[in-house]
Amino acid sequence: MWGAELRTGLARLHRGFAGRAASAAVVLLLVSGLLAAGRRVADARGLAGGMIVTLSGDLGAGKTTFARGCLKALGWAGPVKSPSYPLVEHYPLSSLYFYHFDFYRFADPGEWETAGFADCFQRNTVCVIEWPERVGGLLPAPDLALTFTYADDASLSGRNLALAAHTEAGKRCLTAMTSTGTGTP
């Protein structure tokens, strides 16, 4: 159901916590794996109002592609653009509001305070944030933090994806992402 690429990545899963996983690392070989990973987190209804998900990684590492997968799974039929220039894209869905932020262009963490984005963090919103490190410690703590890196093997055009859950809601997303489809991670 999730494609051979995602299954291959999940076969290489590494758990960082005994029992229930609090962190995981997955190798995704193609861009389609990033879309599938985003769909998997959202399809399982792991994403819910009030959640904050941070996406860290170099330019072109797959952050926006992952967000696109989440949105498509939540029922968004329109285009999903990188919010690099407008800083935020808003996607009103029937059950919640989805805000996709990109703070790459922030030169100073203080820009977070003057932008007024804190008002977007509500109980009925999901906030997905690219480049969270650009606003320092001013953001609320994330439920789920993802880090995208280029594959270690230069002959592959894939990505490594590290996931860390910081709350019970984040752990639900992590479980949805790393589940083999049999009900167990």
Secondary structure, 3 states (H helix, E strand, C coil): CCCHHHHHHHHCCEECCCCCCCEEEEEECCHHHHHHHHHHHHHCCCCCCCEEEEEEECCCCCHHHHHHHHHHHCCCCCCCCCCCCCCEEEEECCCCEEEEEECCCCCCCHHHHHHCHHHHCCCCEEEEEECHHHHHHHCCCCCEEEEEEECCCCCCCCEEEEEEECCHHHHHHHHHHHCCCCCCC
